[in-house]
Amino acid sequence: MLGFIIVCVAAFVLALVFVGPLRRAMISDPLLALYRRILPDMSQTEREAIDAGTVWWDGDLFSGRPDWDRLLAVPAPKLTSEEQAFVDGPCEELCAMCDDWEITHERQDLPPRAWQFMKDKGFLGMIIPKKYGGLEFSALAHSAVVMKLATRSNTAAVSVMVPNSLGPAELLLHYGTEEQKNHYLPRLAKGLDIPCFALTSPEAGSDAAAIPDFGVVCRGTHQGKEVLGMRVTWDKRYITLGPVATLLGLAFRLYDPERLLGGEEDLGITGALVPTSHPGVEIGRRHLPLNAVFQNGPNSGKDVFMPLDWIIGGREYAGKGWMMLMGCLAAGRSISLPTSSVGGAKAMARYTGAYARVRSQFKTPIGKLEGVEEALGRIAANCYLMDATRVMTAGAVDAGEKPAVISAIAKYHMTERVRKVIDDAMDVHGGKGICLGPNNWVGRGYQVVPVGITVEGANILTRSLIIFGQGAIRCHPYVLREMHAAKDMRGDEASREFDAALFGHIGHTIGNGARAFAHALTGSAFAPAPARAAPETRRYYKDLSRISAAFAFAADVSMLVLGGSLKRKEKISARLGDVLSAMYLASATLKRYEDQGRVREDLPLLEYSVQDALYLAQQALDAIIANFPNRLAALKLRAVVFPFGKRFAPPSDRLNHECAQLLLAPGAARDRLTAGMYLARSEADPTRNLEAALAATIACEPIEHKLRDAVKRGAIAPRAGADSAALARDRGVISAAEFAQWQNKEALRKEVIKVDDFEQDFARAAIVQRLAKEHLPAAKAA
Ligand SMILES: Cc1cc2nc3c(=O)[nH]c(=O)nc-3n(C[C@H](O)[C@H](O)[C@H](O)COP(=O)(O)OP(=O)(O)OC[C@H]3O[C@@H](n4cnc5c(N)ncnc54)[C@H](O)[C@@H]3O)c2cc1C
């Protein structure tokens, strides 16, 4: 009898699951009705944000079964010879023109000849096609230029990155009318127009869609003719390049109360191009963002009349501004801040390693003291991972992706990691990093770091809401289908689509749970790894496959248990985003190792970075479970994801030591790690002196041993104020040539450790006088 009942129940369940119409009627349709009731309404702006961009490797990581072969088959991104020539030529020249102390302290602006050079050589039009006079560079080239500039002058890097990121040129390229493109793009390409993009208002920062700035459609007079236009009122702040801009990309909400355009009254966010010379445009004052002196300031206008033709894309694009912004956000966000952060990290890696070898305390180069070594090892590994992420992400953009979620990951993590790198660099430099002046190569970077954290989606918001929030909908193989079925379809079509997505989703969740559990039980031994990967890295692919399955399972459980409230559970959502991000960063690092031909010397950098990422992913999963609001679900989740507890350990001290060593001496690994950064050539440049001091210090180490040995043996007796090396030479311990070499090293070392001091007024009076003299001929000519 019992057997008969079991067979009947099994037959019923199978019928439900496999017989389509029955299954839909009994399971999917009631669930669809419930889902429609609980699915929160999405505003148009939320919908446009979700729909924007493309899904790439993030989709694989979200699936729980990343296809590693597909990732490794993507060719390594490369610059063309023309792009490389630009990086080695004009970009190098521009770096040489930039003296960061002169820019940030004395002028509080780039020198006029640097501005002119940037305009003349096309730096401001790297993304503009050649047919409009631009350079038409790849994303990788754009990134290489910004990265190199960032190793020299943050002001130059930001001034170049902004016109090439989200703003007038990018928007025109995608949505501009032919007339707008033909007029503005050649001018932007040659720097005849300087653009800025004004979205942020005092009342609307992160919640940018809530801008109070508005325009009203009306008739008015423009260039002596009566035309249909709009009267716009705005008050913007923080606008980069705003104070020097000639072309304002302006975002505001457009209303048409008289229905002159024949549609809705509230048309929505609209983007227009407004020449800053237009009457009523108030512009020119500056903010001072943490002593970063790129041009940045407020602008405003009250009831400024402008023709409808100034809307980007013309009047058909009235109200489509948010869609346009979201559609164009990913490319710039993938490049600008991730890249400038990598530039900062490379400079810090090179300078800090050199300084730590040249600077001695306790008769030891500080870089050989374990505490300092720990910081150096972290800097080196972070730099390796960051550059790998920069290159892979730029490569994706060049392959046609507009990676919405990946661009958020790259922006968030590169700006956070450079913050860690600079903190470590500051600590290693001690007082040398604190006293600002021409001899400080760390302090300005430290000051400016929060700018990258705040702009293009402030980091707390990006981590809490965007990375997983957008990823869960965009990258998940079924969630968007379910939502579309519920919101955009009706009747039989909705029923079928929802049923297919729902049962696909259930299978996906069960499959990921089973895989996560099995891989955890077997220590990832049977998890997939690509056949073509280097044998020494295969275990990392397997571990990441395990984490991917665990993440996908945890994501589904979170969505199922928390539903719409997951959006408000930002701490859970942020940690899920951390797991996704750690997998992306580790993937990029593994790919770099392959793309660079498996350089064994770099293996410690790879191992440190990937082990660290696995550990971070594990800790994030653990914290999700520990704080999961539903304790029963949390227990089950832990049993599946960590049946034997947590297995991944942070990178070992041995690995950290090996990474640090790569920064402490000149060599191929150090050059590879910092490839693409600007290396000063002028003998007056403190960073060039630092390089020379590093080489001289290492070359003098045998002499140092002789001196120490002589002191120990009593051959020389060092006295306060006496030159031990001279004594050693006099006693024949070292030769005259060795003495000269030692003296040269000492001179370089003293230069390296010196810090600046100033007159009481910090030389303000002298600077003002000098700049006034410089401006005098120009003023006379004018
Ligand atoms: C130097 C600089 C240059 C800039 N350049 C430009 C430019 O060229 N054009 C332009 O239009 N704008 C620009 N901005 C504006 C920039 O994009 C905004 O500063 C940014 O959007 C954040 O807005 P806010 O500063 O008003 O911070 P707020 O929005 O007040 O945010 C404060 C904090 O709250 C967090 N937060 C907000 N909402 C949430 C949430 N839902 N969940 C979790 N955390 C949240 C944020 O992450 C942040 O940490 C610039 C800003 C600066 C400082």
The ligand as an SDF file (V2000), in Angstrom:
LIG
                    3D

 53 58  0  0  0  0  0  0  0  0999 V2000
   35.7330   66.5240   -7.5180 C   0  0  0  0  0  0  0  0  0  0  0  0
   34.3910   66.1710   -8.0380 C   0  0  0  0  0  0  0  0  0  0  0  0
   34.1660   66.1570   -9.4040 C   0  0  0  0  0  0  0  0  0  0  0  0
   32.8820   65.9110   -9.8900 C   0  0  0  0  0  0  0  0  0  0  0  0
   32.6240   66.0390  -11.2440 N   0  0  0  0  0  0  0  0  0  0  0  0
   31.3300   66.0120  -11.6590 C   0  0  0  0  0  0  0  0  0  0  0  0
   30.9880   66.3600  -13.0030 C   0  0  0  0  0  0  0  0  0  0  0  0
   31.8600   66.6570  -13.8240 O   0  0  0  0  0  0  0  0  0  0  0  0
   29.6860   66.3680  -13.3560 N   0  0  0  0  0  0  0  0  0  0  0  0
   28.6990   66.0570  -12.4840 C   0  0  0  0  0  0  0  0  0  0  0  0
   27.5400   66.1040  -12.8550 O   0  0  0  0  0  0  0  0  0  0  0  0
   28.9890   65.6940  -11.1940 N   0  0  0  0  0  0  0  0  0  0  0  0
   30.2720   65.6780  -10.7720 C   0  0  0  0  0  0  0  0  0  0  0  0
   30.5670   65.3490   -9.4690 N   0  0  0  0  0  0  0  0  0  0  0  0
   29.5030   64.9360   -8.5870 C   0  0  0  0  0  0  0  0  0  0  0  0
   29.6020   63.5000   -8.1210 C   0  0  0  0  0  0  0  0  0  0  0  0
   29.1710   62.6380   -9.1270 O   0  0  0  0  0  0  0  0  0  0  0  0
   28.7850   63.4220   -6.8410 C   0  0  0  0  0  0  0  0  0  0  0  0
   29.5950   64.0000   -5.8450 O   0  0  0  0  0  0  0  0  0  0  0  0
   28.3920   62.0570   -6.4690 C   0  0  0  0  0  0  0  0  0  0  0  0
   27.3720   61.6480   -7.3260 O   0  0  0  0  0  0  0  0  0  0  0  0
   27.9090   61.9360   -5.0320 C   0  0  0  0  0  0  0  0  0  0  0  0
   26.9830   62.9280   -4.6960 O   0  0  0  0  0  0  0  0  0  0  0  0
   27.1890   63.7670   -3.3440 P   0  0  0  0  0  0  0  0  0  0  0  0
   28.6050   64.2100   -3.3160 O   0  0  0  0  0  0  0  0  0  0  0  0
   26.1480   64.7860   -3.3010 O   0  0  0  0  0  0  0  0  0  0  0  0
   27.0160   62.7160   -2.1900 O   0  0  0  0  0  0  0  0  0  0  0  0
   25.6330   62.2040   -1.5640 P   0  0  0  0  0  0  0  0  0  0  0  0
   24.7190   61.8140   -2.6540 O   0  0  0  0  0  0  0  0  0  0  0  0
   25.1680   63.1800   -0.5610 O   0  0  0  0  0  0  0  0  0  0  0  0
   26.1070   60.8710   -0.8470 O   0  0  0  0  0  0  0  0  0  0  0  0
   26.7250   60.8680    0.4350 C   0  0  0  0  0  0  0  0  0  0  0  0
   27.0710   59.4370    0.8050 C   0  0  0  0  0  0  0  0  0  0  0  0
   25.8920   58.6460    0.8610 O   0  0  0  0  0  0  0  0  0  0  0  0
   26.0650   57.4670    0.1010 C   0  0  0  0  0  0  0  0  0  0  0  0
   24.7830   57.0570   -0.4580 N   0  0  0  0  0  0  0  0  0  0  0  0
   23.8800   57.8200   -1.1340 C   0  0  0  0  0  0  0  0  0  0  0  0
   22.8180   57.0720   -1.4700 N   0  0  0  0  0  0  0  0  0  0  0  0
   23.0490   55.8270   -1.0110 C   0  0  0  0  0  0  0  0  0  0  0  0
   22.3230   54.5980   -1.0220 C   0  0  0  0  0  0  0  0  0  0  0  0
   21.1310   54.4930   -1.5830 N   0  0  0  0  0  0  0  0  0  0  0  0
   22.8670   53.5300   -0.4230 N   0  0  0  0  0  0  0  0  0  0  0  0
   24.0730   53.6070    0.1800 C   0  0  0  0  0  0  0  0  0  0  0  0
   24.7930   54.7270    0.2100 N   0  0  0  0  0  0  0  0  0  0  0  0
   24.2960   55.8260   -0.3640 C   0  0  0  0  0  0  0  0  0  0  0  0
   27.0520   57.8450   -0.9680 C   0  0  0  0  0  0  0  0  0  0  0  0
   27.7320   56.6630   -1.4380 O   0  0  0  0  0  0  0  0  0  0  0  0
   27.9860   58.7700   -0.2000 C   0  0  0  0  0  0  0  0  0  0  0  0
   28.9220   57.9880    0.4650 O   0  0  0  0  0  0  0  0  0  0  0  0
   31.8500   65.5760   -8.9920 C   0  0  0  0  0  0  0  0  0  0  0  0
   32.1070   65.5300   -7.6190 C   0  0  0  0  0  0  0  0  0  0  0  0
   33.3520   65.8310   -7.1450 C   0  0  0  0  0  0  0  0  0  0  0  0
   33.5630   65.8250   -5.6630 C   0  0  0  0  0  0  0  0  0  0  0  0
  1  2  1  0
  2  3  1  0
  2 52  2  0
  3  4  2  0
  4  5  1  0
  4 50  1  0
  5  6  2  0
  6  7  1  0
  6 13  1  0
  7  8  2  0
  7  9  1  0
  9 10  1  0
 10 11  2  0
 10 12  1  0
 12 13  2  0
 13 14  1  0
 14 15  1  0
 14 50  1  0
 15 16  1  0
 16 17  1  0
 16 18  1  0
 18 19  1  0
 18 20  1  0
 20 21  1  0
 20 22  1  0
 22 23  1  0
 23 24  1  0
 24 25  2  0
 24 26  1  0
 24 27  1  0
 27 28  1  0
 28 29  2  0
 28 30  1  0
 28 31  1  0
 31 32  1  0
 32 33  1  0
 33 34  1  0
 33 48  1  0
 34 35  1  0
 35 36  1  0
 35 46  1  0
 36 37  1  0
 36 45  1  0
 37 38  2  0
 38 39  1  0
 39 40  1  0
 39 45  2  0
 40 41  1  0
 40 42  2  0
 42 43  1  0
 43 44  2  0
 44 45  1  0
 46 47  1  0
 46 48  1  0
 48 49  1  0
 50 51  2  0
 51 52  1  0
 52 53  1  0
M  END
$$$$
